[in-house]
């Protein structure tokens, strides 16, 4: 442990601080806050009550105002620390607030109403995690159905994407035919076509095939990606042609060459494309929203939209379920992230 601390705390100036040490630490700490600060805020805010989310100024931790039962009042009243006129402090319960004045009572003597300027009171708060933000969507909403739909769409779309893109990349990297470069340029040119341009014709095709209100209508139009073809082709170009020639001399079919030689050697690039595909499909909102209109077919991202009404947005549920939706993508990244550097480095995207 001491060796790790010595490595992390080493300085260019020896025992003293060099200006580059200060700049380096400021840069690293700033980058750490910038990258993980929003995720930390999201995770902690998902345990807040609606009142805590609406509190100003906002707080990082899920604080809840303490309440007490006061004789003569049906509901528990919130507790505040009040600074009295003589400078002393007292714990009072708020009955109601009228403008800038709060009507408060002493829980020990609730008969007398004490009027206090709101600037002289401070809520008596404690840290409390609202676990119900996570449990209620599973009980009162069809969250598991949405989760299953997203898992099905993401899994099937990723598997088909890997197969289709790897086949196209194999043909473009290991075969020689007229128009090969032109086809590759056309594939890359589609990267510059915005989704909004092809949305209407794509929906017309899906509708003509009878795939509206069908999860396959969400999956199939997105399986062929120019990014995946380019990434896999660049990686497969690094596979020696001699291996394929030797396999053909051994009477191996083209399918066997593709399945038993090329795919195993392209595993790092396939892992990178798999991570990208999972993130694309899991976080996709617009296309499933267009294709699906039946509530039981909603994916998770579309299903979260039910918490946003015209007059009320249930932010506590949205934040909690957003944390849940992040977990599968984070797990996929953790288990496959070791392939990212190898896969991207081998594609020429340095």
WOCORVEN-V635109 format. One record per residue. N is the residue number from 0. RES is the residue in one letter. SS is DSSP state (2 for helix, 1 for strand, 0 for the rest). NEAR is the number of other ideal C-beta (glycine too) atoms within 12 Angstrom. D_CENTER is the distance of its C-alpha to the mean C-alpha in Angstrom with 2 decimals. Layout:
BEGIN
[[N | RES | SS | NEAR | D_CENTER] [N | RES | SS | NEAR | D_CENTER]]
END
This chain:
BEGIN
[[0 | X | 0 | 7 | 33.46] [1 | X | 2 | 8 | 35.94] [2 | X | 2 | 9 | 35.47] [3 | X | 2 | 9 | 31.71] [4 | X | 2 | 9 | 32.44] [5 | X | 2 | 10 | 35.15] [6 | X | 2 | 10 | 32.90] [7 | X | 2 | 14 | 30.19] [8 | X | 0 | 15 | 32.84] [9 | X | 0 | 17 | 35.20] [10 | X | 0 | 18 | 36.52] [11 | X | 0 | 16 | 38.09] [12 | X | 0 | 13 | 40.95] [13 | X | 0 | 9 | 41.84] [14 | X | 0 | 10 | 42.38] [15 | X | 0 | 10 | 41.83] [16 | X | 0 | 17 | 38.85] [17 | X | 0 | 15 | 38.82] [18 | X | 2 | 13 | 37.16] [19 | X | 2 | 13 | 34.79] [20 | X | 2 | 20 | 33.64] [21 | X | 2 | 16 | 32.75] [22 | X | 2 | 14 | 30.91] [23 | X | 2 | 20 | 28.98] [24 | X | 2 | 20 | 27.92] [25 | X | 2 | 15 | 27.00] [26 | X | 2 | 14 | 24.92] [27 | X | 2 | 15 | 23.09] [28 | X | 2 | 15 | 22.54] [29 | X | 2 | 14 | 21.42] [30 | X | 2 | 13 | 18.90] [31 | X | 2 | 15 | 17.62] [32 | X | 2 | 16 | 17.29] [33 | X | 2 | 13 | 15.72] [34 | X | 2 | 12 | 12.96] [35 | X | 2 | 14 | 12.33] [36 | X | 2 | 16 | 13.79] [37 | X | 2 | 17 | 11.01] [38 | X | 2 | 21 | 8.87] [39 | X | 2 | 17 | 12.28] [40 | X | 2 | 22 | 13.10] [41 | X | 2 | 24 | 10.17] [42 | X | 2 | 26 | 11.19] [43 | X | 2 | 26 | 14.82] [44 | X | 2 | 33 | 14.77] [45 | X | 0 | 33 | 13.47] [46 | X | 0 | 30 | 16.94] [47 | X | 0 | 36 | 18.91] [48 | X | 0 | 29 | 21.38] [49 | X | 2 | 23 | 21.62] [50 | X | 2 | 21 | 24.54] [51 | X | 2 | 32 | 22.75] [52 | X | 2 | 29 | 19.95] [53 | X | 0 | 16 | 22.82] [54 | X | 0 | 21 | 24.84] [55 | X | 0 | 8 | 25.96] [56 | X | 0 | 8 | 25.75] [57 | X | 0 | 16 | 22.23] [58 | X | 0 | 22 | 21.87] [59 | X | 0 | 20 | 19.26] [60 | X | 0 | 20 | 20.55] [61 | X | 0 | 31 | 20.87] [62 | X | 1 | 27 | 24.55] [63 | X | 1 | 26 | 26.65] [64 | X | 1 | 28 | 30.16] [65 | X | 0 | 23 | 32.78] [66 | X | 1 | 23 | 35.01] [67 | X | 1 | 23 | 38.52] [68 | X | 0 | 16 | 40.92] [69 | X | 0 | 26 | 43.85] [70 | X | 0 | 16 | 47.11] [71 | X | 0 | 16 | 47.72] [72 | X | 0 | 22 | 44.11] [73 | X | 0 | 9 | 42.26] [74 | X | 0 | 14 | 38.70] [75 | X | 0 | 18 | 37.61] [76 | X | 1 | 31 | 37.72] [77 | X | 1 | 33 | 35.37] [78 | X | 1 | 29 | 36.97] [79 | X | 1 | 35 | 37.42] [80 | X | 1 | 23 | 39.23] [81 | X | 1 | 31 | 41.86] [82 | X | 1 | 19 | 44.02] [83 | X | 0 | 19 | 47.50] [84 | X | 0 | 13 | 50.19] [85 | X | 0 | 8 | 52.01] [86 | X | 0 | 9 | 48.91] [87 | X | 0 | 11 | 48.26] [88 | X | 1 | 17 | 45.00] [89 | X | 1 | 26 | 44.75] [90 | X | 1 | 27 | 42.14] [91 | X | 1 | 35 | 42.37] [92 | X | 1 | 38 | 40.61] [93 | X | 1 | 37 | 39.66] [94 | X | 1 | 30 | 41.24] [95 | X | 1 | 19 | 40.16] [96 | X | 1 | 18 | 39.41] [97 | X | 1 | 15 | 41.58] [98 | X | 0 | 10 | 40.63] [99 | X | 0 | 13 | 40.77] [100 | X | 1 | 19 | 42.72] [101 | X | 1 | 28 | 41.50] [102 | X | 1 | 26 | 43.93] [103 | X | 1 | 36 | 43.69] [104 | X | 1 | 31 | 45.73] [105 | X | 1 | 25 | 46.57] [106 | X | 0 | 29 | 45.42] [107 | X | 0 | 14 | 48.77] [108 | X | 1 | 16 | 50.78] [109 | X | 1 | 21 | 48.90] [110 | X | 1 | 14 | 51.96] [111 | X | 1 | 15 | 51.75] [112 | X | 1 | 22 | 49.15] [113 | X | 1 | 27 | 48.19] [114 | X | 1 | 24 | 46.92] [115 | X | 1 | 31 | 44.55] [116 | X | 1 | 20 | 42.94] [117 | X | 2 | 21 | 39.17] [118 | X | 2 | 12 | 39.17] [119 | X | 2 | 23 | 41.16] [120 | X | 1 | 30 | 38.77] [121 | X | 1 | 23 | 35.61] [122 | X | 1 | 27 | 33.51] [123 | X | 0 | 24 | 33.99] [124 | X | 1 | 23 | 30.45] [125 | X | 1 | 16 | 29.07] [126 | X | 1 | 18 | 25.67] [127 | X | 0 | 20 | 24.59] [128 | X | 0 | 23 | 21.35] [129 | X | 0 | 27 | 20.91] [130 | X | 0 | 17 | 20.11] [131 | X | 2 | 21 | 20.97] [132 | X | 2 | 34 | 17.63] [133 | X | 2 | 24 | 16.36] [134 | X | 2 | 19 | 19.68] [135 | X | 2 | 18 | 20.77] [136 | X | 2 | 33 | 18.15] [137 | X | 2 | 20 | 19.26] [138 | X | 2 | 13 | 22.87] [139 | X | 2 | 14 | 23.28] [140 | X | 0 | 26 | 20.70] [141 | X | 0 | 21 | 20.26] [142 | X | 2 | 28 | 16.77] [143 | X | 2 | 19 | 17.84] [144 | X | 2 | 24 | 19.08] [145 | X | 2 | 33 | 15.85] [146 | X | 2 | 27 | 14.13] [147 | X | 2 | 20 | 17.05] [148 | X | 2 | 36 | 16.95] [149 | X | 2 | 40 | 13.41] [150 | X | 2 | 25 | 14.50] [151 | X | 2 | 25 | 17.74] [152 | X | 2 | 42 | 16.54] [153 | X | 2 | 37 | 14.10] [154 | X | 2 | 23 | 16.87] [155 | X | 2 | 24 | 19.74] [156 | X | 2 | 41 | 18.33] [157 | X | 2 | 36 | 17.42] [158 | X | 2 | 22 | 20.88] [159 | X | 2 | 28 | 22.73] [160 | X | 2 | 38 | 21.02] [161 | X | 2 | 35 | 22.12] [162 | X | 2 | 25 | 25.60] [163 | X | 2 | 26 | 26.23] [164 | X | 2 | 40 | 25.02] [165 | X | 2 | 38 | 26.84] [166 | X | 2 | 30 | 29.99] [167 | X | 2 | 33 | 29.98] [168 | X | 2 | 41 | 29.39] [169 | X | 2 | 33 | 32.19] [170 | X | 2 | 25 | 34.57] [171 | X | 2 | 33 | 33.89] [172 | X | 2 | 34 | 34.21] [173 | X | 2 | 34 | 37.08] [174 | X | 0 | 23 | 39.25] [175 | X | 0 | 11 | 41.51] [176 | X | 0 | 12 | 42.33] [177 | X | 0 | 8 | 43.35] [178 | X | 0 | 12 | 40.62] [179 | X | 2 | 18 | 38.01] [180 | X | 2 | 14 | 37.06] [181 | X | 2 | 13 | 37.08] [182 | X | 2 | 22 | 34.65] [183 | X | 2 | 25 | 32.26] [184 | X | 2 | 17 | 32.58] [185 | X | 2 | 19 | 31.95] [186 | X | 2 | 28 | 28.74] [187 | X | 2 | 22 | 27.54] [188 | X | 2 | 13 | 28.81] [189 | X | 2 | 21 | 26.44] [190 | X | 2 | 18 | 23.58] [191 | X | 2 | 13 | 25.16] [192 | X | 0 | 16 | 25.28] [193 | X | 0 | 10 | 22.72] [194 | X | 2 | 21 | 21.09] [195 | X | 2 | 13 | 23.03] [196 | X | 2 | 11 | 26.28] [197 | X | 2 | 19 | 25.93] [198 | X | 2 | 19 | 24.18] [199 | X | 2 | 13 | 27.55] [200 | X | 2 | 15 | 29.41] [201 | X | 2 | 27 | 26.56] [202 | X | 2 | 24 | 26.51] [203 | X | 2 | 16 | 30.32] [204 | X | 2 | 18 | 30.28] [205 | X | 2 | 29 | 27.87] [206 | X | 2 | 19 | 30.03] [207 | X | 2 | 12 | 33.23] [208 | X | 0 | 16 | 32.04] [209 | X | 0 | 12 | 31.35] [210 | X | 0 | 24 | 27.66] [211 | X | 0 | 25 | 26.48] [212 | X | 0 | 20 | 25.14] [213 | X | 0 | 23 | 24.54] [214 | X | 2 | 34 | 21.43] [215 | X | 2 | 25 | 23.30] [216 | X | 2 | 30 | 23.39] [217 | X | 2 | 40 | 19.62] [218 | X | 2 | 34 | 19.86] [219 | X | 2 | 24 | 23.04] [220 | X | 2 | 33 | 22.76] [221 | X | 2 | 36 | 19.71] [222 | X | 0 | 28 | 21.08] [223 | X | 0 | 25 | 23.23] [224 | X | 0 | 31 | 21.36] [225 | X | 2 | 28 | 23.50] [226 | X | 2 | 29 | 21.04] [227 | X | 2 | 42 | 21.31] [228 | X | 2 | 36 | 25.08] [229 | X | 2 | 34 | 25.62] [230 | X | 2 | 42 | 23.63] [231 | X | 2 | 50 | 25.45] [232 | X | 2 | 38 | 28.77] [233 | X | 2 | 29 | 28.76] [234 | X | 2 | 38 | 28.19] [235 | X | 2 | 41 | 30.81] [236 | X | 0 | 24 | 33.31] [237 | X | 0 | 24 | 33.44] [238 | X | 0 | 30 | 34.67] [239 | X | 0 | 16 | 38.49] [240 | X | 2 | 19 | 40.38] [241 | X | 2 | 12 | 43.05] [242 | X | 2 | 21 | 40.93] [243 | X | 2 | 26 | 40.71] [244 | X | 2 | 15 | 44.42] [245 | X | 2 | 14 | 45.35] [246 | X | 2 | 25 | 43.46] [247 | X | 2 | 17 | 45.29] [248 | X | 2 | 11 | 48.57] [249 | X | 0 | 14 | 47.81] [250 | X | 0 | 10 | 47.57] [251 | X | 0 | 19 | 43.82] [252 | X | 0 | 14 | 42.46] [253 | X | 2 | 19 | 39.78] [254 | X | 2 | 14 | 37.38] [255 | X | 2 | 17 | 38.21] [256 | X | 2 | 30 | 37.71] [257 | X | 2 | 29 | 34.27] [258 | X | 2 | 19 | 33.19] [259 | X | 2 | 17 | 34.97] [260 | X | 2 | 29 | 35.09] [261 | X | 2 | 36 | 32.59] [262 | X | 2 | 27 | 29.47] [263 | X | 2 | 18 | 29.94] [264 | X | 2 | 30 | 30.60] [265 | X | 0 | 38 | 27.53] [266 | X | 2 | 25 | 25.20] [267 | X | 2 | 30 | 23.35] [268 | X | 2 | 45 | 22.67] [269 | X | 2 | 36 | 21.70] [270 | X | 2 | 31 | 19.15] [271 | X | 2 | 37 | 17.62] [272 | X | 2 | 44 | 17.67] [273 | X | 2 | 40 | 16.26] [274 | X | 2 | 35 | 13.11] [275 | X | 2 | 35 | 12.86] [276 | X | 2 | 40 | 13.76] [277 | X | 2 | 32 | 11.26] [278 | X | 2 | 24 | 8.35] [279 | X | 2 | 30 | 10.68] [280 | X | 2 | 40 | 11.71] [281 | X | 2 | 37 | 8.78] [282 | X | 2 | 25 | 7.16] [283 | X | 0 | 30 | 10.84] [284 | X | 0 | 24 | 12.27] [285 | X | 2 | 22 | 15.62] [286 | X | 2 | 32 | 17.49] [287 | X | 2 | 40 | 17.01] [288 | X | 2 | 21 | 17.97] [289 | X | 2 | 27 | 21.07] [290 | X | 2 | 37 | 22.17] [291 | X | 0 | 34 | 21.65] [292 | X | 0 | 16 | 23.67] [293 | X | 0 | 19 | 24.36] [294 | X | 2 | 17 | 22.25] [295 | X | 2 | 17 | 22.48] [296 | X | 2 | 29 | 20.87] [297 | X | 0 | 31 | 17.70] [298 | X | 0 | 40 | 14.41] [299 | X | 2 | 39 | 11.69] [300 | X | 2 | 34 | 10.21] [301 | X | 2 | 33 | 13.90] [302 | X | 2 | 35 | 14.92] [303 | X | 2 | 33 | 12.90] [304 | X | 2 | 25 | 15.19] [305 | X | 2 | 25 | 18.12] [306 | X | 2 | 27 | 17.40] [307 | X | 1 | 16 | 18.26] [308 | X | 0 | 12 | 22.03] [309 | X | 0 | 5 | 24.58] [310 | X | 0 | 6 | 25.82] [311 | X | 0 | 14 | 23.26] [312 | X | 1 | 18 | 19.49] [313 | X | 0 | 25 | 18.43] [314 | X | 2 | 27 | 15.85] [315 | X | 2 | 32 | 16.15] [316 | X | 2 | 38 | 15.11] [317 | X | 2 | 31 | 12.23] [318 | X | 2 | 34 | 10.80] [319 | X | 2 | 38 | 11.69] [320 | X | 2 | 35 | 10.31] [321 | X | 2 | 30 | 6.85] [322 | X | 2 | 27 | 7.24] [323 | X | 2 | 31 | 8.75] [324 | X | 2 | 33 | 6.36] [325 | X | 2 | 24 | 4.17] [326 | X | 2 | 23 | 7.80] [327 | X | 2 | 25 | 9.04] [328 | X | 2 | 32 | 7.09] [329 | X | 2 | 20 | 8.07] [330 | X | 2 | 15 | 11.43] [331 | X | 2 | 28 | 12.05] [332 | X | 2 | 22 | 11.61] [333 | X | 2 | 14 | 13.86] [334 | X | 2 | 16 | 16.47] [335 | X | 2 | 28 | 16.69] [336 | X | 0 | 20 | 16.15] [337 | X | 2 | 15 | 19.94] [338 | X | 2 | 27 | 20.52] [339 | X | 2 | 26 | 18.64] [340 | X | 2 | 17 | 21.48] [341 | X | 2 | 21 | 24.14] [342 | X | 2 | 32 | 22.81] [343 | X | 2 | 25 | 22.25] [344 | X | 2 | 18 | 25.49] [345 | X | 0 | 28 | 27.40] [346 | X | 0 | 31 | 26.43] [347 | X | 0 | 18 | 28.06] [348 | X | 0 | 18 | 24.93] [349 | X | 0 | 8 | 26.00]]
END
